[in-house]
Amino acid sequence: MSTNQTLWWVTLAFGLVVALVVWGLLEALRRTVLEVERAVDDVWTMGKRVAQNTATSHVLATTKERGGELLEELEQHRTPAGGGGQ
Protein backbone atom coordinates (compact mmCIF):
# COMPACT_ATOMS: atom_id res chain seq x y z
CA MET A 1 0.00 0.00 0.00
CA SER A 2 1.31 3.44 -0.86
CA THR A 3 1.70 6.31 1.56
CA ASN A 4 -1.12 8.13 -0.17
CA GLN A 5 -3.52 5.23 0.40
CA THR A 6 -2.42 4.89 4.02
CA LEU A 7 -3.07 8.58 4.68
CA TRP A 8 -6.45 8.24 2.96
CA TRP A 9 -7.45 5.35 5.26
CA VAL A 10 -6.15 7.20 8.34
CA THR A 11 -8.16 10.25 7.32
CA LEU A 12 -11.30 8.13 6.82
CA ALA A 13 -10.82 6.45 10.19
CA PHE A 14 -10.27 9.81 11.89
CA GLY A 15 -13.39 11.20 10.20
CA LEU A 16 -15.40 8.20 11.38
CA VAL A 17 -14.18 8.70 14.95
CA VAL A 18 -15.07 12.41 14.80
CA ALA A 19 -18.51 11.58 13.35
CA LEU A 20 -19.16 9.05 16.14
CA VAL A 21 -18.09 11.52 18.83
CA VAL A 22 -20.33 14.23 17.33
CA TRP A 23 -23.23 11.76 17.13
CA GLY A 24 -22.68 10.79 20.78
CA LEU A 25 -22.63 14.41 21.90
CA LEU A 26 -25.77 15.22 19.91
CA GLU A 27 -27.55 12.19 21.37
CA ALA A 28 -26.59 13.28 24.90
CA LEU A 29 -27.85 16.78 24.12
CA ARG A 30 -31.14 15.38 22.73
CA ARG A 31 -31.72 13.31 25.87
CA THR A 32 -30.94 16.26 28.11
CA VAL A 33 -33.34 18.47 26.16
CA LEU A 34 -36.09 15.85 26.52
CA GLU A 35 -35.50 15.66 30.28
CA VAL A 36 -35.62 19.45 30.57
CA GLU A 37 -38.79 19.54 28.45
CA ARG A 38 -40.46 16.96 30.71
CA ALA A 39 -39.46 18.94 33.80
CA VAL A 40 -40.75 22.19 32.29
CA ASP A 41 -44.04 20.49 31.36
CA ASP A 42 -44.40 19.27 34.94
CA VAL A 43 -43.74 22.75 36.33
CA TRP A 44 -46.16 24.27 33.81
CA THR A 45 -48.88 21.76 34.74
CA MET A 46 -48.42 22.37 38.46
CA GLY A 47 -48.46 26.13 37.89
CA LYS A 48 -51.74 25.86 36.00
CA ARG A 49 -53.23 23.78 38.83
CA VAL A 50 -52.18 26.35 41.41
CA ALA A 51 -53.66 29.10 39.24
CA GLN A 52 -56.93 27.18 38.92
CA ASN A 53 -57.09 26.68 42.67
CA THR A 54 -56.43 30.33 43.45
CA ALA A 55 -58.30 31.96 40.56
CA THR A 56 -61.61 32.01 42.41
CA SER A 57 -60.43 32.43 45.99
CA HIS A 58 -60.98 36.20 45.84
CA VAL A 59 -64.74 35.69 45.34
CA LEU A 60 -65.19 33.55 48.46
CA ALA A 61 -65.96 36.60 50.61
CA THR A 62 -68.65 37.71 48.16
CA THR A 63 -70.04 34.18 48.04
CA LYS A 64 -70.25 34.10 51.83
CA GLU A 65 -72.00 37.48 51.87
CA ARG A 66 -74.52 36.43 49.20
CA GLY A 67 -75.13 33.15 51.02
CA GLY A 68 -75.98 35.08 54.18
CA GLU A 69 -78.38 37.30 52.22
CA LEU A 70 -80.01 34.23 50.71
CA LEU A 71 -80.40 32.65 54.15
CA GLU A 72 -82.06 35.83 55.46
CA GLU A 73 -84.42 35.85 52.49
CA LEU A 74 -85.34 32.21 53.08
CA GLU A 75 -86.00 32.90 56.76
CA GLN A 76 -88.35 35.74 55.81
CA HIS A 77 -90.36 33.44 53.53
CA ARG A 78 -90.60 30.71 56.15
CA THR A 79 -92.23 33.03 58.67
CA PRO A 80 -95.90 33.63 57.89
CA ALA A 81 -96.54 37.20 56.74
CA GLY A 82 -99.52 37.76 59.03
CA GLY A 83 -97.77 36.49 62.08
CA GLY A 84 -100.59 34.05 62.85
CA GLY A 85 -100.59 30.30 62.72
CA GLN A 86 -102.40 28.30 60.09
Backbone atoms as SQL, in Angstrom:
CREATE TABLE atoms (id INTEGER PRIMARY KEY, chain TEXT, resi INTEGER, resn TEXT, atom TEXT, x REAL, y REAL, z REAL);
INSERT INTO atoms VALUES
  (1, 'A', 1, 'MET', 'N', 0.840, -1.163, 0.000),
  (2, 'A', 1, 'MET', 'CA', 0.000, 0.000, 0.000),
  (3, 'A', 1, 'MET', 'C', 0.894, 1.238, 0.000),
  (4, 'A', 2, 'SER', 'N', 0.496, 2.216, -0.755),
  (5, 'A', 2, 'SER', 'CA', 1.308, 3.436, -0.857),
  (6, 'A', 2, 'SER', 'C', 1.012, 4.359, 0.315),
  (7, 'A', 3, 'THR', 'N', 1.853, 5.328, 0.493),
  (8, 'A', 3, 'THR', 'CA', 1.702, 6.310, 1.558),
  (9, 'A', 3, 'THR', 'C', 0.415, 7.100, 1.371),
  (10, 'A', 4, 'ASN', 'N', 0.086, 7.376, 0.132),
  (11, 'A', 4, 'ASN', 'CA', -1.118, 8.133, -0.172),
  (12, 'A', 4, 'ASN', 'C', -2.370, 7.359, 0.280),
  (13, 'A', 5, 'GLN', 'N', -2.390, 6.059, -0.004),
  (14, 'A', 5, 'GLN', 'CA', -3.521, 5.230, 0.402),
  (15, 'A', 5, 'GLN', 'C', -3.593, 5.110, 1.929),
  (16, 'A', 6, 'THR', 'N', -2.459, 4.992, 2.559),
  (17, 'A', 6, 'THR', 'CA', -2.422, 4.889, 4.023),
  (18, 'A', 6, 'THR', 'C', -2.981, 6.152, 4.658),
  (19, 'A', 7, 'LEU', 'N', -2.551, 7.303, 4.160),
  (20, 'A', 7, 'LEU', 'CA', -3.069, 8.578, 4.677),
  (21, 'A', 7, 'LEU', 'C', -4.574, 8.693, 4.431),
  (22, 'A', 8, 'TRP', 'N', -5.024, 8.200, 3.282),
  (23, 'A', 8, 'TRP', 'CA', -6.446, 8.238, 2.962),
  (24, 'A', 8, 'TRP', 'C', -7.242, 7.413, 3.971),
  (25, 'A', 9, 'TRP', 'N', -6.778, 6.197, 4.293),
  (26, 'A', 9, 'TRP', 'CA', -7.452, 5.351, 5.264),
  (27, 'A', 9, 'TRP', 'C', -7.407, 5.953, 6.674),
  (28, 'A', 10, 'VAL', 'N', -6.276, 6.542, 7.032),
  (29, 'A', 10, 'VAL', 'CA', -6.153, 7.195, 8.339),
  (30, 'A', 10, 'VAL', 'C', -7.139, 8.359, 8.433),
  (31, 'A', 11, 'THR', 'N', -7.233, 9.120, 7.344),
  (32, 'A', 11, 'THR', 'CA', -8.165, 10.249, 7.315),
  (33, 'A', 11, 'THR', 'C', -9.601, 9.765, 7.427),
  (34, 'A', 12, 'LEU', 'N', -9.953, 8.693, 6.725),
  (35, 'A', 12, 'LEU', 'CA', -11.300, 8.133, 6.818),
  (36, 'A', 12, 'LEU', 'C', -11.600, 7.636, 8.231),
  (37, 'A', 13, 'ALA', 'N', -10.635, 6.953, 8.827),
  (38, 'A', 13, 'ALA', 'CA', -10.817, 6.447, 10.187),
  (39, 'A', 13, 'ALA', 'C', -10.993, 7.600, 11.172),
  (40, 'A', 14, 'PHE', 'N', -10.172, 8.629, 11.027),
  (41, 'A', 14, 'PHE', 'CA', -10.274, 9.806, 11.893),
  (42, 'A', 14, 'PHE', 'C', -11.634, 10.483, 11.712),
  (43, 'A', 15, 'GLY', 'N', -12.079, 10.602, 10.465),
  (44, 'A', 15, 'GLY', 'CA', -13.389, 11.198, 10.196),
  (45, 'A', 15, 'GLY', 'C', -14.516, 10.388, 10.815),
  (46, 'A', 16, 'LEU', 'N', -14.397, 9.061, 10.761),
  (47, 'A', 16, 'LEU', 'CA', -15.399, 8.199, 11.376),
  (48, 'A', 16, 'LEU', 'C', -15.431, 8.394, 12.891),
  (49, 'A', 17, 'VAL', 'N', -14.251, 8.470, 13.504),
  (50, 'A', 17, 'VAL', 'CA', -14.177, 8.696, 14.950),
  (51, 'A', 17, 'VAL', 'C', -14.815, 10.039, 15.307),
  (52, 'A', 18, 'VAL', 'N', -14.495, 11.076, 14.546),
  (53, 'A', 18, 'VAL', 'CA', -15.068, 12.405, 14.804),
  (54, 'A', 18, 'VAL', 'C', -16.590, 12.352, 14.638),
  (55, 'A', 19, 'ALA', 'N', -17.066, 11.681, 13.581),
  (56, 'A', 19, 'ALA', 'CA', -18.511, 11.581, 13.345),
  (57, 'A', 19, 'ALA', 'C', -19.194, 10.845, 14.502),
  (58, 'A', 20, 'LEU', 'N', -18.579, 9.780, 15.018),
  (59, 'A', 20, 'LEU', 'CA', -19.158, 9.046, 16.139),
  (60, 'A', 20, 'LEU', 'C', -19.189, 9.886, 17.417),
  (61, 'A', 21, 'VAL', 'N', -18.132, 10.651, 17.650),
  (62, 'A', 21, 'VAL', 'CA', -18.088, 11.524, 18.827),
  (63, 'A', 21, 'VAL', 'C', -19.175, 12.598, 18.714),
  (64, 'A', 22, 'VAL', 'N', -19.302, 13.207, 17.538),
  (65, 'A', 22, 'VAL', 'CA', -20.334, 14.231, 17.328),
  (66, 'A', 22, 'VAL', 'C', -21.717, 13.619, 17.519),
  (67, 'A', 23, 'TRP', 'N', -21.939, 12.423, 16.961),
  (68, 'A', 23, 'TRP', 'CA', -23.234, 11.758, 17.129),
  (69, 'A', 23, 'TRP', 'C', -23.522, 11.499, 18.610),
  (70, 'A', 24, 'GLY', 'N', -22.515, 11.041, 19.347),
  (71, 'A', 24, 'GLY', 'CA', -22.683, 10.792, 20.785),
  (72, 'A', 24, 'GLY', 'C', -23.035, 12.058, 21.551),
  (73, 'A', 25, 'LEU', 'N', -22.338, 13.138, 21.228),
  (74, 'A', 25, 'LEU', 'CA', -22.627, 14.412, 21.899),
  (75, 'A', 25, 'LEU', 'C', -24.031, 14.909, 21.565),
  (76, 'A', 26, 'LEU', 'N', -24.427, 14.790, 20.308),
  (77, 'A', 26, 'LEU', 'CA', -25.769, 15.220, 19.908),
  (78, 'A', 26, 'LEU', 'C', -26.845, 14.362, 20.576),
  (79, 'A', 27, 'GLU', 'N', -26.597, 13.080, 20.704),
  (80, 'A', 27, 'GLU', 'CA', -27.547, 12.192, 21.375),
  (81, 'A', 27, 'GLU', 'C', -27.671, 12.561, 22.849),
  (82, 'A', 28, 'ALA', 'N', -26.555, 12.854, 23.499),
  (83, 'A', 28, 'ALA', 'CA', -26.585, 13.281, 24.900),
  (84, 'A', 28, 'ALA', 'C', -27.355, 14.595, 25.037),
  (85, 'A', 29, 'LEU', 'N', -27.134, 15.505, 24.110),
  (86, 'A', 29, 'LEU', 'CA', -27.852, 16.777, 24.119),
  (87, 'A', 29, 'LEU', 'C', -29.351, 16.552, 23.921),
  (88, 'A', 30, 'ARG', 'N', -29.721, 15.668, 22.991),
  (89, 'A', 30, 'ARG', 'CA', -31.138, 15.378, 22.728),
  (90, 'A', 30, 'ARG', 'C', -31.815, 14.818, 23.977),
  (91, 'A', 31, 'ARG', 'N', -31.145, 13.893, 24.657),
  (92, 'A', 31, 'ARG', 'CA', -31.720, 13.307, 25.867),
  (93, 'A', 31, 'ARG', 'C', -31.869, 14.344, 26.973),
  (94, 'A', 32, 'THR', 'N', -30.874, 15.200, 27.097),
  (95, 'A', 32, 'THR', 'CA', -30.938, 16.263, 28.109),
  (96, 'A', 32, 'THR', 'C', -32.087, 17.218, 27.807),
  (97, 'A', 33, 'VAL', 'N', -32.253, 17.574, 26.548),
  (98, 'A', 33, 'VAL', 'CA', -33.344, 18.467, 26.161),
  (99, 'A', 33, 'VAL', 'C', -34.690, 17.826, 26.473),
  (100, 'A', 34, 'LEU', 'N', -34.837, 16.538, 26.214),
  (101, 'A', 34, 'LEU', 'CA', -36.092, 15.846, 26.519),
  (102, 'A', 34, 'LEU', 'C', -36.369, 15.841, 28.022),
  (103, 'A', 35, 'GLU', 'N', -35.336, 15.636, 28.829),
  (104, 'A', 35, 'GLU', 'CA', -35.499, 15.662, 30.284),
  (105, 'A', 35, 'GLU', 'C', -35.922, 17.053, 30.752),
  (106, 'A', 36, 'VAL', 'N', -35.279, 18.076, 30.204),
  (107, 'A', 36, 'VAL', 'CA', -35.624, 19.449, 30.571),
  (108, 'A', 36, 'VAL', 'C', -37.057, 19.746, 30.137),
  (109, 'A', 37, 'GLU', 'N', -37.429, 19.299, 28.953),
  (110, 'A', 37, 'GLU', 'CA', -38.785, 19.535, 28.452),
  (111, 'A', 37, 'GLU', 'C', -39.821, 18.862, 29.361),
  (112, 'A', 38, 'ARG', 'N', -39.541, 17.642, 29.797),
  (113, 'A', 38, 'ARG', 'CA', -40.460, 16.961, 30.713),
  (114, 'A', 38, 'ARG', 'C', -40.577, 17.727, 32.026),
  (115, 'A', 39, 'ALA', 'N', -39.447, 18.195, 32.538),
  (116, 'A', 39, 'ALA', 'CA', -39.461, 18.942, 33.799),
  (117, 'A', 39, 'ALA', 'C', -40.236, 20.250, 33.643),
  (118, 'A', 40, 'VAL', 'N', -40.038, 20.936, 32.534),
  (119, 'A', 40, 'VAL', 'CA', -40.754, 22.190, 32.286),
  (120, 'A', 40, 'VAL', 'C', -42.250, 21.921, 32.156),
  (121, 'A', 41, 'ASP', 'N', -42.617, 20.846, 31.478),
  (122, 'A', 41, 'ASP', 'CA', -44.036, 20.486, 31.356),
  (123, 'A', 41, 'ASP', 'C', -44.642, 20.217, 32.732),
  (124, 'A', 42, 'ASP', 'N', -43.900, 19.538, 33.592),
  (125, 'A', 42, 'ASP', 'CA', -44.400, 19.267, 34.944),
  (126, 'A', 42, 'ASP', 'C', -44.594, 20.564, 35.721),
  (127, 'A', 43, 'VAL', 'N', -43.626, 21.456, 35.637),
  (128, 'A', 43, 'VAL', 'CA', -43.736, 22.747, 36.335),
  (129, 'A', 43, 'VAL', 'C', -44.909, 23.545, 35.777),
  (130, 'A', 44, 'TRP', 'N', -45.062, 23.549, 34.457),
  (131, 'A', 44, 'TRP', 'CA', -46.160, 24.274, 33.813),
  (132, 'A', 44, 'TRP', 'C', -47.508, 23.717, 34.274),
  (133, 'A', 45, 'THR', 'N', -47.628, 22.394, 34.310),
  (134, 'A', 45, 'THR', 'CA', -48.878, 21.763, 34.738),
  (135, 'A', 45, 'THR', 'C', -49.185, 22.115, 36.189),
  (136, 'A', 46, 'MET', 'N', -48.197, 22.036, 37.053),
  (137, 'A', 46, 'MET', 'CA', -48.423, 22.370, 38.461),
  (138, 'A', 46, 'MET', 'C', -48.772, 23.850, 38.620),
  (139, 'A', 47, 'GLY', 'N', -48.132, 24.709, 37.844),
  (140, 'A', 47, 'GLY', 'CA', -48.461, 26.134, 37.889),
  (141, 'A', 47, 'GLY', 'C', -49.898, 26.393, 37.476),
  (142, 'A', 48, 'LYS', 'N', -50.355, 25.694, 36.443),
  (143, 'A', 48, 'LYS', 'CA', -51.736, 25.864, 36.002),
  (144, 'A', 48, 'LYS', 'C', -52.708, 25.374, 37.072),
  (145, 'A', 49, 'ARG', 'N', -52.359, 24.289, 37.755),
  (146, 'A', 49, 'ARG', 'CA', -53.231, 23.782, 38.825),
  (147, 'A', 49, 'ARG', 'C', -53.320, 24.780, 39.972),
  (148, 'A', 50, 'VAL', 'N', -52.179, 25.347, 40.340),
  (149, 'A', 50, 'VAL', 'CA', -52.184, 26.355, 41.405),
  (150, 'A', 50, 'VAL', 'C', -53.030, 27.546, 40.981),
  (151, 'A', 51, 'ALA', 'N', -52.883, 27.970, 39.730),
  (152, 'A', 51, 'ALA', 'CA', -53.660, 29.103, 39.235),
  (153, 'A', 51, 'ALA', 'C', -55.154, 28.786, 39.257),
  (154, 'A', 52, 'GLN', 'N', -55.526, 27.566, 38.883),
  (155, 'A', 52, 'GLN', 'CA', -56.935, 27.183, 38.920),
  (156, 'A', 52, 'GLN', 'C', -57.465, 27.192, 40.354),
  (157, 'A', 53, 'ASN', 'N', -56.649, 26.738, 41.274),
  (158, 'A', 53, 'ASN', 'CA', -57.085, 26.675, 42.671),
  (159, 'A', 53, 'ASN', 'C', -57.201, 28.055, 43.300),
  (160, 'A', 54, 'THR', 'N', -56.420, 29.006, 42.841),
  (161, 'A', 54, 'THR', 'CA', -56.433, 30.326, 43.451),
  (162, 'A', 54, 'THR', 'C', -57.206, 31.351, 42.630),
  (163, 'A', 55, 'ALA', 'N', -57.632, 30.991, 41.437),
  (164, 'A', 55, 'ALA', 'CA', -58.305, 31.963, 40.562),
  (165, 'A', 55, 'ALA', 'C', -59.612, 32.455, 41.156),
  (166, 'A', 56, 'THR', 'N', -60.303, 31.620, 41.880),
  (167, 'A', 56, 'THR', 'CA', -61.608, 32.006, 42.407),
  (168, 'A', 56, 'THR', 'C', -61.600, 32.290, 43.900),
  (169, 'A', 57, 'SER', 'N', -60.467, 32.224, 44.541),
  (170, 'A', 57, 'SER', 'CA', -60.432, 32.426, 45.989),
  (171, 'A', 57, 'SER', 'C', -60.827, 33.845, 46.378),
  (172, 'A', 58, 'HIS', 'N', -60.630, 34.821, 45.505),
  (173, 'A', 58, 'HIS', 'CA', -60.980, 36.202, 45.836),
  (174, 'A', 58, 'HIS', 'C', -62.496, 36.423, 45.893),
  (175, 'A', 59, 'VAL', 'N', -63.284, 35.527, 45.320),
  (176, 'A', 59, 'VAL', 'CA', -64.737, 35.689, 45.340),
  (177, 'A', 59, 'VAL', 'C', -65.386, 34.956, 46.511),
  (178, 'A', 60, 'LEU', 'N', -64.602, 34.282, 47.337),
  (179, 'A', 60, 'LEU', 'CA', -65.187, 33.546, 48.460),
  (180, 'A', 60, 'LEU', 'C', -65.875, 34.473, 49.449),
  (181, 'A', 61, 'ALA', 'N', -65.324, 35.656, 49.688),
  (182, 'A', 61, 'ALA', 'CA', -65.964, 36.598, 50.614),
  (183, 'A', 61, 'ALA', 'C', -67.317, 37.031, 50.066),
  (184, 'A', 62, 'THR', 'N', -67.384, 37.323, 48.781),
  (185, 'A', 62, 'THR', 'CA', -68.652, 37.709, 48.164),
  (186, 'A', 62, 'THR', 'C', -69.646, 36.556, 48.216),
  (187, 'A', 63, 'THR', 'N', -69.167, 35.347, 47.984),
  (188, 'A', 63, 'THR', 'CA', -70.040, 34.176, 48.037),
  (189, 'A', 63, 'THR', 'C', -70.615, 34.008, 49.440),
  (190, 'A', 64, 'LYS', 'N', -69.789, 34.210, 50.447),
  (191, 'A', 64, 'LYS', 'CA', -70.253, 34.105, 51.830),
  (192, 'A', 64, 'LYS', 'C', -71.307, 35.171, 52.111),
  (193, 'A', 65, 'GLU', 'N', -71.051, 36.385, 51.664),
  (194, 'A', 65, 'GLU', 'CA', -71.995, 37.483, 51.869),
  (195, 'A', 65, 'GLU', 'C', -73.335, 37.191, 51.190),
  (196, 'A', 66, 'ARG', 'N', -73.291, 36.740, 49.940),
  (197, 'A', 66, 'ARG', 'CA', -74.523, 36.433, 49.198),
  (198, 'A', 66, 'ARG', 'C', -75.251, 35.242, 49.824),
  (199, 'A', 67, 'GLY', 'N', -74.515, 34.289, 50.328),
  (200, 'A', 67, 'GLY', 'CA', -75.126, 33.154, 51.016),
  (201, 'A', 67, 'GLY', 'C', -75.879, 33.602, 52.255),
  (202, 'A', 68, 'GLY', 'N', -75.300, 34.526, 52.996),
  (203, 'A', 68, 'GLY', 'CA', -75.979, 35.083, 54.176),
  (204, 'A', 68, 'GLY', 'C', -77.248, 35.814, 53.786),
  (205, 'A', 69, 'GLU', 'N', -77.188, 36.591, 52.711),
  (206, 'A', 69, 'GLU', 'CA', -78.380, 37.302, 52.223),
  (207, 'A', 69, 'GLU', 'C', -79.461, 36.314, 51.801),
  (208, 'A', 70, 'LEU', 'N', -79.061, 35.244, 51.138),
  (209, 'A', 70, 'LEU', 'CA', -80.009, 34.228, 50.710),
  (210, 'A', 70, 'LEU', 'C', -80.650, 33.544, 51.914),
  (211, 'A', 71, 'LEU', 'N', -79.874, 33.267, 52.935),
  (212, 'A', 71, 'LEU', 'CA', -80.404, 32.655, 54.147),
  (213, 'A', 71, 'LEU', 'C', -81.423, 33.572, 54.813),
  (214, 'A', 72, 'GLU', 'N', -81.112, 34.874, 54.886),
  (215, 'A', 72, 'GLU', 'CA', -82.060, 35.835, 55.459),
  (216, 'A', 72, 'GLU', 'C', -83.358, 35.861, 54.662),
  (217, 'A', 73, 'GLU', 'N', -83.243, 35.845, 53.355),
  (218, 'A', 73, 'GLU', 'CA', -84.425, 35.851, 52.490),
  (219, 'A', 73, 'GLU', 'C', -85.266, 34.594, 52.708),
  (220, 'A', 74, 'LEU', 'N', -84.622, 33.453, 52.825),
  (221, 'A', 74, 'LEU', 'CA', -85.344, 32.208, 53.077),
  (222, 'A', 74, 'LEU', 'C', -86.052, 32.236, 54.427),
  (223, 'A', 75, 'GLU', 'N', -85.398, 32.789, 55.439),
  (224, 'A', 75, 'GLU', 'CA', -86.003, 32.898, 56.763),
  (225, 'A', 75, 'GLU', 'C', -87.247, 33.779, 56.718),
  (226, 'A', 76, 'GLN', 'N', -87.197, 34.847, 55.933),
  (227, 'A', 76, 'GLN', 'CA', -88.352, 35.735, 55.809),
  (228, 'A', 76, 'GLN', 'C', -89.527, 35.007, 55.171),
  (229, 'A', 77, 'HIS', 'N', -89.283, 34.152, 54.204),
  (230, 'A', 77, 'HIS', 'CA', -90.360, 33.438, 53.527),
  (231, 'A', 77, 'HIS', 'C', -90.887, 32.272, 54.358),
  (232, 'A', 78, 'ARG', 'N', -90.152, 31.788, 55.288),
  (233, 'A', 78, 'ARG', 'CA', -90.603, 30.712, 56.155),
  (234, 'A', 78, 'ARG', 'C', -91.622, 31.225, 57.178),
  (235, 'A', 79, 'THR', 'N', -91.374, 32.427, 57.659),
  (236, 'A', 79, 'THR', 'CA', -92.233, 33.027, 58.667),
  (237, 'A', 79, 'THR', 'C', -93.516, 33.507, 57.979),
  (238, 'A', 80, 'PRO', 'N', -94.662, 33.154, 58.512),
  (239, 'A', 80, 'PRO', 'CA', -95.899, 33.628, 57.894),
  (240, 'A', 80, 'PRO', 'C', -95.985, 35.148, 57.945),
  (241, 'A', 81, 'ALA', 'N', -96.492, 35.750, 56.864),
  (242, 'A', 81, 'ALA', 'CA', -96.535, 37.203, 56.741),
  (243, 'A', 81, 'ALA', 'C', -97.457, 37.828, 57.764),
  (244, 'A', 82, 'GLY', 'N', -98.544, 37.189, 58.088),
  (245, 'A', 82, 'GLY', 'CA', -99.519, 37.762, 59.032),
  (246, 'A', 82, 'GLY', 'C', -99.130, 37.546, 60.470),
  (247, 'A', 83, 'GLY', 'N', -98.201, 36.731, 60.728),
  (248, 'A', 83, 'GLY', 'CA', -97.768, 36.487, 62.080),
  (249, 'A', 83, 'GLY', 'C', -98.605, 35.446, 62.790),
  (250, 'A', 84, 'GLY', 'N', -99.711, 35.005, 62.208),
  (251, 'A', 84, 'GLY', 'CA', -100.591, 34.048, 62.852),
  (252, 'A', 84, 'GLY', 'C', -100.310, 32.645, 62.356),
  (253, 'A', 85, 'GLY', 'N', -100.770, 31.688, 63.112),
  (254, 'A', 85, 'GLY', 'CA', -100.588, 30.303, 62.721),
  (255, 'A', 85, 'GLY', 'C', -101.656, 29.851, 61.733),
  (256, 'A', 86, 'GLN', 'N', -101.441, 28.806, 61.065),
  (257, 'A', 86, 'GLN', 'CA', -102.404, 28.305, 60.088),
  (258, 'A', 86, 'GLN', 'C', -103.120, 27.107, 60.576);
